[in-house]
Amino acid sequence: PEGFYNEINVIAQVMSYDGETEPDIVAMIAASAALTISGVPFMGPIGAARVGFKDGEYQLNPSMAQVAEGRLDLVVAATDQAV
């Protein structure tokens, strides 16, 4: 935007997690929330999810074991306007 010249970086550092699901989806949503409330120009917020496919069925936010056994590991992010 006009008058905004500074670059913004968001770094998510995982302090702990359950060890069953990848922390990247939570990091994406957390970064979106931080930018949304910060007041900087941001075309968000976003939502994100991991999609797996195993035994003929799609799985929403599968565990790491389910992803390893499945045929698909897809990360989807979207705003309310577009995917």
PyMOL Python script that loads the backbone (N, CA, C, O; Angstrom):
from pymol import cmd

cmd.read_pdbstr("""\
ATOM      1  N   PRO A   1       0.820  -1.200   0.000  1.00  0.00           N
ATOM      2  CA  PRO A   1       0.000   0.000   0.000  1.00  0.00           C
ATOM      3  C   PRO A   1       0.861   1.260   0.000  1.00  0.00           C
ATOM      4  O   PRO A   1       2.017   1.252   0.424  1.00  0.00           O
ATOM      5  N   GLU A   2       0.276   2.310  -0.475  1.00  0.00           N
ATOM      6  CA  GLU A   2       0.988   3.573  -0.551  1.00  0.00           C
ATOM      7  C   GLU A   2       1.424   4.033   0.837  1.00  0.00           C
ATOM      8  O   GLU A   2       0.638   4.015   1.785  1.00  0.00           O
ATOM      9  N   GLY A   3       2.669   4.440   0.943  1.00  0.00           N
ATOM     10  CA  GLY A   3       3.199   4.921   2.212  1.00  0.00           C
ATOM     11  C   GLY A   3       3.720   3.829   3.138  1.00  0.00           C
ATOM     12  O   GLY A   3       4.264   4.132   4.200  1.00  0.00           O
ATOM     13  N   PHE A   4       3.565   2.580   2.759  1.00  0.00           N
ATOM     14  CA  PHE A   4       4.065   1.476   3.591  1.00  0.00           C
ATOM     15  C   PHE A   4       5.302   0.908   2.914  1.00  0.00           C
ATOM     16  O   PHE A   4       5.209   0.317   1.838  1.00  0.00           O
ATOM     17  N   TYR A   5       6.464   1.086   3.545  1.00  0.00           N
ATOM     18  CA  TYR A   5       7.720   0.728   2.901  1.00  0.00           C
ATOM     19  C   TYR A   5       8.481  -0.374   3.636  1.00  0.00           C
ATOM     20  O   TYR A   5       9.509  -0.834   3.138  1.00  0.00           O
ATOM     21  N   ASN A   6       8.019  -0.798   4.775  1.00  0.00           N
ATOM     22  CA  ASN A   6       8.763  -1.763   5.564  1.00  0.00           C
ATOM     23  C   ASN A   6       8.302  -3.188   5.291  1.00  0.00           C
ATOM     24  O   ASN A   6       7.109  -3.467   5.171  1.00  0.00           O
ATOM     25  N   GLU A   7       9.274  -4.072   5.197  1.00  0.00           N
ATOM     26  CA  GLU A   7       8.973  -5.484   4.998  1.00  0.00           C
ATOM     27  C   GLU A   7       8.609  -6.111   6.343  1.00  0.00           C
ATOM     28  O   GLU A   7       9.167  -5.741   7.376  1.00  0.00           O
ATOM     29  N   ILE A   8       7.681  -7.050   6.328  1.00  0.00           N
ATOM     30  CA  ILE A   8       7.241  -7.732   7.546  1.00  0.00           C
ATOM     31  C   ILE A   8       7.610  -9.211   7.443  1.00  0.00           C
ATOM     32  O   ILE A   8       7.341  -9.851   6.427  1.00  0.00           O
ATOM     33  N   ASN A   9       8.215  -9.741   8.477  1.00  0.00           N
ATOM     34  CA  ASN A   9       8.509 -11.170   8.575  1.00  0.00           C
ATOM     35  C   ASN A   9       7.823 -11.720   9.810  1.00  0.00           C
ATOM     36  O   ASN A   9       7.852 -11.098  10.872  1.00  0.00           O
ATOM     37  N   VAL A  10       7.217 -12.867   9.678  1.00  0.00           N
ATOM     38  CA  VAL A  10       6.617 -13.552  10.813  1.00  0.00           C
ATOM     39  C   VAL A  10       7.332 -14.884  10.954  1.00  0.00           C
ATOM     40  O   VAL A  10       7.379 -15.669  10.007  1.00  0.00           O
ATOM     41  N   ILE A  11       7.884 -15.140  12.120  1.00  0.00           N
ATOM     42  CA  ILE A  11       8.596 -16.387  12.372  1.00  0.00           C
ATOM     43  C   ILE A  11       7.879 -17.111  13.498  1.00  0.00           C
ATOM     44  O   ILE A  11       7.720 -16.579  14.597  1.00  0.00           O
ATOM     45  N   ALA A  12       7.453 -18.324  13.209  1.00  0.00           N
ATOM     46  CA  ALA A  12       6.776 -19.134  14.224  1.00  0.00           C
ATOM     47  C   ALA A  12       7.776 -20.154  14.763  1.00  0.00           C
ATOM     48  O   ALA A  12       8.308 -20.971  14.012  1.00  0.00           O
ATOM     49  N   GLN A  13       8.017 -20.099  16.038  1.00  0.00           N
ATOM     50  CA  GLN A  13       8.927 -21.045  16.676  1.00  0.00           C
ATOM     51  C   GLN A  13       8.104 -21.988  17.551  1.00  0.00           C
ATOM     52  O   GLN A  13       7.430 -21.552  18.484  1.00  0.00           O
ATOM     53  N   VAL A  14       8.164 -23.257  17.250  1.00  0.00           N
ATOM     54  CA  VAL A  14       7.397 -24.251  17.990  1.00  0.00           C
ATOM     55  C   VAL A  14       8.107 -24.545  19.303  1.00  0.00           C
ATOM     56  O   VAL A  14       9.268 -24.955  19.318  1.00  0.00           O
ATOM     57  N   MET A  15       7.405 -24.333  20.388  1.00  0.00           N
ATOM     58  CA  MET A  15       7.970 -24.596  21.716  1.00  0.00           C
ATOM     59  C   MET A  15       7.680 -26.025  22.156  1.00  0.00           C
ATOM     60  O   MET A  15       8.504 -26.654  22.820  1.00  0.00           O
ATOM     61  N   SER A  16       6.522 -26.532  21.790  1.00  0.00           N
ATOM     62  CA  SER A  16       6.180 -27.932  22.055  1.00  0.00           C
ATOM     63  C   SER A  16       4.985 -28.305  21.199  1.00  0.00           C
ATOM     64  O   SER A  16       4.212 -27.442  20.783  1.00  0.00           O
ATOM     65  N   TYR A  17       4.838 -29.592  20.941  1.00  0.00           N
ATOM     66  CA  TYR A  17       3.665 -30.063  20.219  1.00  0.00           C
ATOM     67  C   TYR A  17       3.446 -31.529  20.548  1.00  0.00           C
ATOM     68  O   TYR A  17       4.285 -32.162  21.188  1.00  0.00           O
ATOM     69  N   ASP A  18       2.325 -32.059  20.112  1.00  0.00           N
ATOM     70  CA  ASP A  18       1.917 -33.397  20.528  1.00  0.00           C
ATOM     71  C   ASP A  18       2.701 -34.535  19.884  1.00  0.00           C
ATOM     72  O   ASP A  18       2.600 -35.673  20.342  1.00  0.00           O
ATOM     73  N   GLY A  19       3.474 -34.268  18.841  1.00  0.00           N
ATOM     74  CA  GLY A  19       4.248 -35.307  18.191  1.00  0.00           C
ATOM     75  C   GLY A  19       3.438 -36.171  17.240  1.00  0.00           C
ATOM     76  O   GLY A  19       3.991 -37.065  16.599  1.00  0.00           O
ATOM     77  N   GLU A  20       2.154 -35.926  17.139  1.00  0.00           N
ATOM     78  CA  GLU A  20       1.293 -36.721  16.259  1.00  0.00           C
ATOM     79  C   GLU A  20       0.944 -35.999  14.971  1.00  0.00           C
ATOM     80  O   GLU A  20       0.809 -36.634  13.926  1.00  0.00           O
ATOM     81  N   THR A  21       0.799 -34.697  15.028  1.00  0.00           N
ATOM     82  CA  THR A  21       0.475 -33.918  13.840  1.00  0.00           C
ATOM     83  C   THR A  21       1.554 -32.860  13.629  1.00  0.00           C
ATOM     84  O   THR A  21       2.162 -32.376  14.584  1.00  0.00           O
ATOM     85  N   GLU A  22       1.780 -32.511  12.372  1.00  0.00           N
ATOM     86  CA  GLU A  22       2.767 -31.478  12.063  1.00  0.00           C
ATOM     87  C   GLU A  22       2.298 -30.130  12.598  1.00  0.00           C
ATOM     88  O   GLU A  22       1.107 -29.827  12.532  1.00  0.00           O
ATOM     89  N   PRO A  23       3.203 -29.321  13.122  1.00  0.00           N
ATOM     90  CA  PRO A  23       2.807 -28.025  13.674  1.00  0.00           C
ATOM     91  C   PRO A  23       2.672 -26.908  12.631  1.00  0.00           C
ATOM     92  O   PRO A  23       2.354 -25.776  12.993  1.00  0.00           O
ATOM     93  N   ASP A  24       2.903 -27.198  11.363  1.00  0.00           N
ATOM     94  CA  ASP A  24       2.897 -26.137  10.355  1.00  0.00           C
ATOM     95  C   ASP A  24       1.534 -25.492  10.149  1.00  0.00           C
ATOM     96  O   ASP A  24       1.464 -24.294   9.878  1.00  0.00           O
ATOM     97  N   ILE A  25       0.467 -26.238  10.267  1.00  0.00           N
ATOM     98  CA  ILE A  25      -0.867 -25.676  10.072  1.00  0.00           C
ATOM     99  C   ILE A  25      -1.198 -24.687  11.187  1.00  0.00           C
ATOM    100  O   ILE A  25      -1.717 -23.600  10.930  1.00  0.00           O
ATOM    101  N   VAL A  26      -0.895 -25.069  12.418  1.00  0.00           N
ATOM    102  CA  VAL A  26      -1.134 -24.159  13.548  1.00  0.00           C
ATOM    103  C   VAL A  26      -0.278 -22.908  13.403  1.00  0.00           C
ATOM    104  O   VAL A  26      -0.730 -21.809  13.724  1.00  0.00           O
ATOM    105  N   ALA A  27       0.955 -23.063  12.921  1.00  0.00           N
ATOM    106  CA  ALA A  27       1.842 -21.913  12.722  1.00  0.00           C
ATOM    107  C   ALA A  27       1.273 -20.958  11.672  1.00  0.00           C
ATOM    108  O   ALA A  27       1.352 -19.740  11.835  1.00  0.00           O
ATOM    109  N   MET A  28       0.703 -21.501  10.599  1.00  0.00           N
ATOM    110  CA  MET A  28       0.105 -20.647   9.567  1.00  0.00           C
ATOM    111  C   MET A  28      -1.074 -19.855  10.124  1.00  0.00           C
ATOM    112  O   MET A  28      -1.199 -18.657   9.870  1.00  0.00           O
ATOM    113  N   ILE A  29      -1.930 -20.520  10.877  1.00  0.00           N
ATOM    114  CA  ILE A  29      -3.103 -19.846  11.440  1.00  0.00           C
ATOM    115  C   ILE A  29      -2.678 -18.821  12.489  1.00  0.00           C
ATOM    116  O   ILE A  29      -3.266 -17.743  12.570  1.00  0.00           O
ATOM    117  N   ALA A  30      -1.667 -19.145  13.289  1.00  0.00           N
ATOM    118  CA  ALA A  30      -1.166 -18.201  14.296  1.00  0.00           C
ATOM    119  C   ALA A  30      -0.557 -16.964  13.643  1.00  0.00           C
ATOM    120  O   ALA A  30      -0.777 -15.845  14.107  1.00  0.00           O
ATOM    121  N   ALA A  31       0.205 -17.159  12.571  1.00  0.00           N
ATOM    122  CA  ALA A  31       0.790 -16.017  11.858  1.00  0.00           C
ATOM    123  C   ALA A  31      -0.308 -15.143  11.262  1.00  0.00           C
ATOM    124  O   ALA A  31      -0.217 -13.916  11.297  1.00  0.00           O
ATOM    125  N   SER A  32      -1.329 -15.766  10.722  1.00  0.00           N
ATOM    126  CA  SER A  32      -2.467 -15.014  10.178  1.00  0.00           C
ATOM    127  C   SER A  32      -3.152 -14.199  11.261  1.00  0.00           C
ATOM    128  O   SER A  32      -3.480 -13.031  11.052  1.00  0.00           O
ATOM    129  N   ALA A  33      -3.369 -14.811  12.414  1.00  0.00           N
ATOM    130  CA  ALA A  33      -4.017 -14.094  13.520  1.00  0.00           C
ATOM    131  C   ALA A  33      -3.167 -12.919  13.983  1.00  0.00           C
ATOM    132  O   ALA A  33      -3.688 -11.833  14.234  1.00  0.00           O
ATOM    133  N   ALA A  34      -1.854 -13.135  14.097  1.00  0.00           N
ATOM    134  CA  ALA A  34      -0.957 -12.057  14.534  1.00  0.00           C
ATOM    135  C   ALA A  34      -0.986 -10.884  13.555  1.00  0.00           C
ATOM    136  O   ALA A  34      -1.051  -9.726  13.968  1.00  0.00           O
ATOM    137  N   LEU A  35      -0.937 -11.184  12.271  1.00  0.00           N
ATOM    138  CA  LEU A  35      -0.969 -10.116  11.268  1.00  0.00           C
ATOM    139  C   LEU A  35      -2.323  -9.415  11.236  1.00  0.00           C
ATOM    140  O   LEU A  35      -2.393  -8.203  11.036  1.00  0.00           O
ATOM    141  N   THR A  36      -3.381 -10.168  11.428  1.00  0.00           N
ATOM    142  CA  THR A  36      -4.716  -9.585  11.393  1.00  0.00           C
ATOM    143  C   THR A  36      -4.918  -8.559  12.504  1.00  0.00           C
ATOM    144  O   THR A  36      -5.499  -7.500  12.269  1.00  0.00           O
ATOM    145  N   ILE A  37      -4.448  -8.859  13.700  1.00  0.00           N
ATOM    146  CA  ILE A  37      -4.643  -7.924  14.817  1.00  0.00           C
ATOM    147  C   ILE A  37      -3.562  -6.862  14.910  1.00  0.00           C
ATOM    148  O   ILE A  37      -3.673  -5.942  15.721  1.00  0.00           O
ATOM    149  N   SER A  38      -2.506  -6.970  14.089  1.00  0.00           N
ATOM    150  CA  SER A  38      -1.374  -6.048  14.203  1.00  0.00           C
ATOM    151  C   SER A  38      -1.643  -4.675  13.603  1.00  0.00           C
ATOM    152  O   SER A  38      -1.036  -3.688  14.019  1.00  0.00           O
ATOM    153  N   GLY A  39      -2.538  -4.603  12.636  1.00  0.00           N
ATOM    154  CA  GLY A  39      -2.784  -3.322  11.983  1.00  0.00           C
ATOM    155  C   GLY A  39      -1.950  -3.104  10.736  1.00  0.00           C
ATOM    156  O   GLY A  39      -2.155  -2.110  10.039  1.00  0.00           O
ATOM    157  N   VAL A  40      -1.012  -4.001  10.425  1.00  0.00           N
ATOM    158  CA  VAL A  40      -0.248  -3.855   9.185  1.00  0.00           C
ATOM    159  C   VAL A  40      -1.132  -4.265   8.014  1.00  0.00           C
ATOM    160  O   VAL A  40      -2.075  -5.033   8.204  1.00  0.00           O
ATOM    161  N   PRO A  41      -0.855  -3.776   6.813  1.00  0.00           N
ATOM    162  CA  PRO A  41      -1.645  -4.173   5.653  1.00  0.00           C
ATOM    163  C   PRO A  41      -1.517  -5.685   5.421  1.00  0.00           C
ATOM    164  O   PRO A  41      -0.412  -6.195   5.234  1.00  0.00           O
ATOM    165  N   PHE A  42      -2.610  -6.371   5.433  1.00  0.00           N
ATOM    166  CA  PHE A  42      -2.615  -7.826   5.286  1.00  0.00           C
ATOM    167  C   PHE A  42      -3.930  -8.230   4.650  1.00  0.00           C
ATOM    168  O   PHE A  42      -4.994  -7.795   5.091  1.00  0.00           O
ATOM    169  N   MET A  43      -3.868  -9.050   3.628  1.00  0.00           N
ATOM    170  CA  MET A  43      -5.073  -9.455   2.905  1.00  0.00           C
ATOM    171  C   MET A  43      -5.610 -10.766   3.477  1.00  0.00           C
ATOM    172  O   MET A  43      -5.870 -11.709   2.730  1.00  0.00           O
ATOM    173  N   GLY A  44      -5.773 -10.827   4.771  1.00  0.00           N
ATOM    174  CA  GLY A  44      -6.214 -12.039   5.454  1.00  0.00           C
ATOM    175  C   GLY A  44      -7.431 -11.733   6.271  1.00  0.00           C
ATOM    176  O   GLY A  44      -8.076 -10.714   6.023  1.00  0.00           O
ATOM    177  N   PRO A  45      -7.778 -12.531   7.207  1.00  0.00           N
ATOM    178  CA  PRO A  45      -7.058 -13.699   7.707  1.00  0.00           C
ATOM    179  C   PRO A  45      -7.223 -14.918   6.796  1.00  0.00           C
ATOM    180  O   PRO A  45      -8.042 -14.927   5.876  1.00  0.00           O
ATOM    181  N   ILE A  46      -6.424 -15.939   7.079  1.00  0.00           N
ATOM    182  CA  ILE A  46      -6.511 -17.175   6.319  1.00  0.00           C
ATOM    183  C   ILE A  46      -6.930 -18.322   7.226  1.00  0.00           C
ATOM    184  O   ILE A  46      -6.822 -18.241   8.449  1.00  0.00           O
ATOM    185  N   GLY A  47      -7.395 -19.361   6.617  1.00  0.00           N
ATOM    186  CA  GLY A  47      -7.609 -20.639   7.277  1.00  0.00           C
ATOM    187  C   GLY A  47      -6.722 -21.644   6.574  1.00  0.00           C
ATOM    188  O   GLY A  47      -6.395 -21.455   5.403  1.00  0.00           O
ATOM    189  N   ALA A  48      -6.325 -22.698   7.249  1.00  0.00           N
ATOM    190  CA  ALA A  48      -5.451 -23.696   6.643  1.00  0.00           C
ATOM    191  C   ALA A  48      -5.794 -25.079   7.174  1.00  0.00           C
ATOM    192  O   ALA A  48      -6.291 -25.226   8.290  1.00  0.00           O
ATOM    193  N   ALA A  49      -5.523 -26.079   6.364  1.00  0.00           N
ATOM    194  CA  ALA A  49      -5.764 -27.467   6.755  1.00  0.00           C
ATOM    195  C   ALA A  49      -4.864 -28.389   5.943  1.00  0.00           C
ATOM    196  O   ALA A  49      -4.459 -28.055   4.830  1.00  0.00           O
ATOM    197  N   ARG A  50      -4.564 -29.525   6.499  1.00  0.00           N
ATOM    198  CA  ARG A  50      -3.841 -30.576   5.782  1.00  0.00           C
ATOM    199  C   ARG A  50      -4.873 -31.625   5.376  1.00  0.00           C
ATOM    200  O   ARG A  50      -5.759 -31.978   6.154  1.00  0.00           O
ATOM    201  N   VAL A  51      -4.744 -32.114   4.149  1.00  0.00           N
ATOM    202  CA  VAL A  51      -5.662 -33.125   3.637  1.00  0.00           C
ATOM    203  C   VAL A  51      -4.861 -34.357   3.254  1.00  0.00           C
ATOM    204  O   VAL A  51      -3.858 -34.265   2.546  1.00  0.00           O
ATOM    205  N   GLY A  52      -5.311 -35.506   3.728  1.00  0.00           N
ATOM    206  CA  GLY A  52      -4.704 -36.776   3.367  1.00  0.00           C
ATOM    207  C   GLY A  52      -5.717 -37.630   2.617  1.00  0.00           C
ATOM    208  O   GLY A  52      -6.907 -37.317   2.580  1.00  0.00           O
ATOM    209  N   PHE A  53      -5.231 -38.707   2.023  1.00  0.00           N
ATOM    210  CA  PHE A  53      -6.108 -39.636   1.316  1.00  0.00           C
ATOM    211  C   PHE A  53      -5.626 -41.047   1.590  1.00  0.00           C
ATOM    212  O   PHE A  53      -4.481 -41.387   1.294  1.00  0.00           O
ATOM    213  N   LYS A  54      -6.492 -41.862   2.149  1.00  0.00           N
ATOM    214  CA  LYS A  54      -6.134 -43.230   2.482  1.00  0.00           C
ATOM    215  C   LYS A  54      -7.382 -44.101   2.403  1.00  0.00           C
ATOM    216  O   LYS A  54      -8.456 -43.706   2.856  1.00  0.00           O
ATOM    217  N   ASP A  55      -7.230 -45.281   1.829  1.00  0.00           N
ATOM    218  CA  ASP A  55      -8.328 -46.247   1.720  1.00  0.00           C
ATOM    219  C   ASP A  55      -9.566 -45.652   1.051  1.00  0.00           C
ATOM    220  O   ASP A  55     -10.695 -45.946   1.446  1.00  0.00           O
ATOM    221  N   GLY A  56      -9.349 -44.819   0.043  1.00  0.00           N
ATOM    222  CA  GLY A  56     -10.459 -44.265  -0.712  1.00  0.00           C
ATOM    223  C   GLY A  56     -11.194 -43.120  -0.042  1.00  0.00           C
ATOM    224  O   GLY A  56     -12.236 -42.684  -0.531  1.00  0.00           O
ATOM    225  N   GLU A  57     -10.668 -42.627   1.071  1.00  0.00           N
ATOM    226  CA  GLU A  57     -11.333 -41.526   1.773  1.00  0.00           C
ATOM    227  C   GLU A  57     -10.353 -40.399   2.075  1.00  0.00           C
ATOM    228  O   GLU A  57      -9.181 -40.632   2.371  1.00  0.00           O
ATOM    229  N   TYR A  58     -10.863 -39.173   1.994  1.00  0.00           N
ATOM    230  CA  TYR A  58     -10.067 -38.011   2.358  1.00  0.00           C
ATOM    231  C   TYR A  58     -10.064 -37.868   3.876  1.00  0.00           C
ATOM    232  O   TYR A  58     -11.054 -38.162   4.545  1.00  0.00           O
ATOM    233  N   GLN A  59      -8.927 -37.407   4.405  1.00  0.00           N
ATOM    234  CA  GLN A  59      -8.791 -37.204   5.842  1.00  0.00           C
ATOM    235  C   GLN A  59      -8.424 -35.745   6.091  1.00  0.00           C
ATOM    236  O   GLN A  59      -7.524 -35.209   5.445  1.00  0.00           O
ATOM    237  N   LEU A  60      -9.108 -35.117   7.007  1.00  0.00           N
ATOM    238  CA  LEU A  60      -8.824 -33.737   7.361  1.00  0.00           C
ATOM    239  C   LEU A  60      -7.874 -33.708   8.544  1.00  0.00           C
ATOM    240  O   LEU A  60      -8.153 -34.304   9.584  1.00  0.00           O
ATOM    241  N   ASN A  61      -6.749 -33.014   8.390  1.00  0.00           N
ATOM    242  CA  ASN A  61      -5.708 -32.908   9.412  1.00  0.00           C
ATOM    243  C   ASN A  61      -5.283 -34.277   9.943  1.00  0.00           C
ATOM    244  O   ASN A  61      -5.407 -34.547  11.138  1.00  0.00           O
ATOM    245  N   PRO A  62      -4.779 -35.144   9.052  1.00  0.00           N
ATOM    246  CA  PRO A  62      -4.350 -36.472   9.486  1.00  0.00           C
ATOM    247  C   PRO A  62      -3.080 -36.404  10.339  1.00  0.00           C
ATOM    248  O   PRO A  62      -2.328 -35.430  10.286  1.00  0.00           O
ATOM    249  N   SER A  63      -2.863 -37.449  11.115  1.00  0.00           N
ATOM    250  CA  SER A  63      -1.633 -37.542  11.911  1.00  0.00           C
ATOM    251  C   SER A  63      -0.460 -37.830  10.967  1.00  0.00           C
ATOM    252  O   SER A  63      -0.663 -38.159   9.799  1.00  0.00           O
ATOM    253  N   MET A  64       0.769 -37.703  11.485  1.00  0.00           N
ATOM    254  CA  MET A  64       1.941 -37.979  10.664  1.00  0.00           C
ATOM    255  C   MET A  64       1.951 -39.434  10.209  1.00  0.00           C
ATOM    256  O   MET A  64       2.373 -39.726   9.090  1.00  0.00           O
ATOM    257  N   ALA A  65       1.495 -40.347  11.056  1.00  0.00           N
ATOM    258  CA  ALA A  65       1.430 -41.762  10.684  1.00  0.00           C
ATOM    259  C   ALA A  65       0.424 -41.983   9.561  1.00  0.00           C
ATOM    260  O   ALA A  65       0.683 -42.758   8.640  1.00  0.00           O
ATOM    261  N   GLN A  66      -0.718 -41.310   9.630  1.00  0.00           N
ATOM    262  CA  GLN A  66      -1.720 -41.438   8.577  1.00  0.00           C
ATOM    263  C   GLN A  66      -1.216 -40.873   7.258  1.00  0.00           C
ATOM    264  O   GLN A  66      -1.504 -41.422   6.195  1.00  0.00           O
ATOM    265  N   VAL A  67      -0.464 -39.778   7.321  1.00  0.00           N
ATOM    266  CA  VAL A  67       0.103 -39.192   6.102  1.00  0.00           C
ATOM    267  C   VAL A  67       1.114 -40.152   5.487  1.00  0.00           C
ATOM    268  O   VAL A  67       1.130 -40.338   4.270  1.00  0.00           O
ATOM    269  N   ALA A  68       1.956 -40.761   6.315  1.00  0.00           N
ATOM    270  CA  ALA A  68       2.969 -41.696   5.817  1.00  0.00           C
ATOM    271  C   ALA A  68       2.335 -42.912   5.148  1.00  0.00           C
ATOM    272  O   ALA A  68       2.880 -43.440   4.179  1.00  0.00           O
ATOM    273  N   GLU A  69       1.207 -43.352   5.648  1.00  0.00           N
ATOM    274  CA  GLU A  69       0.522 -44.521   5.095  1.00  0.00           C
ATOM    275  C   GLU A  69      -0.370 -44.173   3.906  1.00  0.00           C
ATOM    276  O   GLU A  69      -0.728 -45.051   3.121  1.00  0.00           O
ATOM    277  N   GLY A  70      -0.727 -42.909   3.771  1.00  0.00           N
ATOM    278  CA  GLY A  70      -1.689 -42.502   2.743  1.00  0.00           C
ATOM    279  C   GLY A  70      -1.051 -42.182   1.412  1.00  0.00           C
ATOM    280  O   GLY A  70       0.157 -42.328   1.224  1.00  0.00           O
ATOM    281  N   ARG A  71      -1.893 -41.739   0.487  1.00  0.00           N
ATOM    282  CA  ARG A  71      -1.462 -41.427  -0.875  1.00  0.00           C
ATOM    283  C   ARG A  71      -1.435 -39.930  -1.163  1.00  0.00           C
ATOM    284  O   ARG A  71      -1.093 -39.533  -2.277  1.00  0.00           O
ATOM    285  N   LEU A  72      -1.784 -39.090  -0.195  1.00  0.00           N
ATOM    286  CA  LEU A  72      -1.851 -37.654  -0.430  1.00  0.00           C
ATOM    287  C   LEU A  72      -1.442 -36.903   0.828  1.00  0.00           C
ATOM    288  O   LEU A  72      -1.846 -37.254   1.937  1.00  0.00           O
ATOM    289  N   ASP A  73      -0.642 -35.873   0.642  1.00  0.00           N
ATOM    290  CA  ASP A  73      -0.297 -34.948   1.724  1.00  0.00           C
ATOM    291  C   ASP A  73      -0.392 -33.547   1.134  1.00  0.00           C
ATOM    292  O   ASP A  73       0.564 -33.055   0.534  1.00  0.00           O
ATOM    293  N   LEU A  74      -1.534 -32.911   1.303  1.00  0.00           N
ATOM    294  CA  LEU A  74      -1.822 -31.626   0.678  1.00  0.00           C
ATOM    295  C   LEU A  74      -2.147 -30.599   1.746  1.00  0.00           C
ATOM    296  O   LEU A  74      -2.976 -30.844   2.622  1.00  0.00           O
ATOM    297  N   VAL A  75      -1.488 -29.441   1.673  1.00  0.00           N
ATOM    298  CA  VAL A  75      -1.800 -28.330   2.561  1.00  0.00           C
ATOM    299  C   VAL A  75      -2.587 -27.298   1.771  1.00  0.00           C
ATOM    300  O   VAL A  75      -2.159 -26.857   0.705  1.00  0.00           O
ATOM    301  N   VAL A  76      -3.747 -26.915   2.306  1.00  0.00           N
ATOM    302  CA  VAL A  76      -4.627 -25.958   1.636  1.00  0.00           C
ATOM    303  C   VAL A  76      -4.783 -24.755   2.547  1.00  0.00           C
ATOM    304  O   VAL A  76      -5.052 -24.895   3.740  1.00  0.00           O
ATOM    305  N   ALA A  77      -4.611 -23.567   1.971  1.00  0.00           N
ATOM    306  CA  ALA A  77      -4.836 -22.331   2.720  1.00  0.00           C
ATOM    307  C   ALA A  77      -5.748 -21.441   1.888  1.00  0.00           C
ATOM    308  O   ALA A  77      -5.679 -21.442   0.659  1.00  0.00           O
ATOM    309  N   ALA A  78      -6.593 -20.691   2.559  1.00  0.00           N
ATOM    310  CA  ALA A  78      -7.544 -19.858   1.833  1.00  0.00           C
ATOM    311  C   ALA A  78      -8.005 -18.676   2.680  1.00  0.00           C
ATOM    312  O   ALA A  78      -7.956 -18.709   3.910  1.00  0.00           O
ATOM    313  N   THR A  79      -8.454 -17.635   1.986  1.00  0.00           N
ATOM    314  CA  THR A  79      -9.157 -16.539   2.637  1.00  0.00           C
ATOM    315  C   THR A  79     -10.639 -16.774   2.414  1.00  0.00           C
ATOM    316  O   THR A  79     -11.034 -17.795   1.851  1.00  0.00           O
ATOM    317  N   ASP A  80     -11.459 -15.832   2.852  1.00  0.00           N
ATOM    318  CA  ASP A  80     -12.890 -15.981   2.580  1.00  0.00           C
ATOM    319  C   ASP A  80     -13.222 -15.671   1.119  1.00  0.00           C
ATOM    320  O   ASP A  80     -14.353 -15.880   0.681  1.00  0.00           O
ATOM    321  N   GLN A  81     -12.240 -15.175   0.367  1.00  0.00           N
ATOM    322  CA  GLN A  81     -12.440 -14.812  -1.044  1.00  0.00           C
ATOM    323  C   GLN A  81     -11.909 -15.846  -2.024  1.00  0.00           C
ATOM    324  O   GLN A  81     -12.458 -15.989  -3.117  1.00  0.00           O
ATOM    325  N   ALA A  82     -10.842 -16.577  -1.658  1.00  0.00           N
ATOM    326  CA  ALA A  82     -10.211 -17.477  -2.627  1.00  0.00           C
ATOM    327  C   ALA A  82      -9.363 -18.531  -1.929  1.00  0.00           C
ATOM    328  O   ALA A  82      -8.958 -18.377  -0.776  1.00  0.00           O
ATOM    329  N   VAL A  83      -9.108 -19.605  -2.669  1.00  0.00           N
ATOM    330  CA  VAL A  83      -8.222 -20.671  -2.192  1.00  0.00           C
ATOM    331  C   VAL A  83      -6.857 -20.452  -2.787  1.00  0.00           C
ATOM    332  O   VAL A  83      -5.939 -21.229  -2.527  1.00  0.00           O
TER     333      VAL A  83
END
""", "prot")
cmd.dss("prot")
cmd.show_as("cartoon", "prot")
cmd.util.cbc("prot")
cmd.orient("prot")
